[in-house]
């Protein structure tokens, strides 16, 4: 499945249940989140064979963010078959750091 899938609290668990899934937790008032959006969309296309990309808009899914223990944005969570295997949450996150983290996380997970 290519492209980015928007998740809600209702379908989130189904979306991460199988395979490798990168979850982008973002907010409309988070400048780094907005700056990373085009890069995340490109990642979804480039890595479609390896992983699915799911976005969660934090203000619309506050309870889910609490369940996931997301304390700041942007936050990226990597799931394998429904289990979280890696997490990246840095306020000044840029594309190069995200790529590096994802490459490392995919190799260790």
C-alpha positions as CSV (number, residue, x, y, z in Angstrom):
1,X,0.0,0.0,0.0
2,X,1.7,3.2,-1.1
3,X,1.0,6.6,0.3
4,X,0.2,7.9,3.7
5,X,-2.9,6.7,5.6
6,X,-4.7,9.0,8.0
7,X,-5.5,7.1,11.2
8,X,-8.2,7.7,13.8
9,X,-8.6,6.3,17.2
10,X,-11.1,3.8,15.8
11,X,-8.9,2.3,13.1
12,X,-5.4,2.8,14.5
13,X,-5.0,-0.7,16.0
14,X,-6.1,-2.3,12.7
15,X,-3.7,-0.2,10.7
16,X,-0.7,-1.3,12.8
17,X,-1.7,-4.9,13.3
18,X,0.3,-6.4,10.5
19,X,3.7,-5.7,8.9
20,X,6.0,-2.8,9.5
21,X,4.3,0.5,10.1
22,X,5.8,3.9,10.7
23,X,3.4,6.1,12.7
24,X,3.8,9.9,12.3
25,X,2.2,11.7,15.3
26,X,1.9,15.3,14.3
27,X,0.0,18.5,15.1
28,X,-1.2,21.4,12.9
29,X,0.6,24.0,15.1
30,X,3.9,22.0,15.2
31,X,6.3,23.7,12.7
32,X,8.7,20.7,12.5
33,X,5.8,18.4,11.9
34,X,4.5,20.6,9.0
35,X,8.0,20.9,7.6
36,X,8.5,17.1,7.6
37,X,5.1,16.4,5.9
38,X,6.5,16.4,2.3
39,X,9.4,14.2,3.4
40,X,7.1,11.7,5.2
41,X,4.9,11.5,2.0
42,X,8.1,10.8,-0.1
43,X,9.2,8.1,2.4
44,X,5.8,6.5,2.1
45,X,6.2,6.2,-1.7
46,X,9.9,5.3,-1.6
47,X,9.6,2.6,1.0
48,X,6.1,1.2,0.1
49,X,7.6,-2.3,-0.3
50,X,9.1,-2.2,3.2
51,X,6.6,-0.4,5.3
52,X,3.3,1.4,5.6
53,X,3.1,5.0,6.8
54,X,0.3,6.1,9.1
55,X,-0.4,9.6,10.4
56,X,-2.1,10.5,13.6
57,X,-3.2,14.1,14.2
58,X,-2.5,14.5,17.9
59,X,-5.2,17.1,18.7
60,X,-7.9,14.8,17.2
61,X,-6.6,11.7,19.0
62,X,-5.6,12.9,22.4
63,X,-6.6,9.7,24.2
64,X,-4.7,7.6,21.7
65,X,-1.6,9.8,22.2
66,X,-1.9,9.2,25.9
67,X,-2.2,5.5,25.4
68,X,0.9,5.6,23.2
69,X,2.8,7.7,25.7
70,X,3.5,10.5,23.2
71,X,4.6,13.5,25.2
72,X,5.9,15.8,22.4
73,X,5.8,16.4,18.7
74,X,6.9,15.4,16.2
75,X,7.0,11.8,17.2
76,X,7.6,8.8,15.1
77,X,6.8,5.3,16.3
78,X,7.8,2.1,14.4
79,X,5.6,-0.9,14.8
80,X,6.1,-4.5,13.7
81,X,3.0,-6.7,13.7
82,X,1.2,-4.4,16.3
83,X,4.2,-4.1,18.7
84,X,6.2,-0.9,19.0
85,X,9.9,-1.6,18.3
86,X,11.4,1.9,18.1
87,X,10.5,5.6,18.8
88,X,11.9,8.9,17.8
89,X,10.7,12.2,19.4
90,X,12.9,15.3,19.0
91,X,11.6,18.8,18.8
92,X,14.0,19.9,16.1
93,X,13.8,16.8,14.0
94,X,14.8,17.1,10.4
95,X,14.7,14.8,7.3
96,X,18.3,13.5,7.6
97,X,17.8,12.5,11.2
98,X,14.5,10.8,10.5
99,X,16.1,8.9,7.6
100,X,19.0,7.8,9.7
101,X,16.8,6.7,12.6
102,X,14.5,4.8,10.3
103,X,17.3,3.0,8.6
104,X,18.7,2.0,12.0
105,X,15.3,1.0,13.4
106,X,14.5,-1.1,10.4
107,X,17.7,-3.1,10.8
108,X,17.3,-3.7,14.5
109,X,13.6,-4.4,14.6
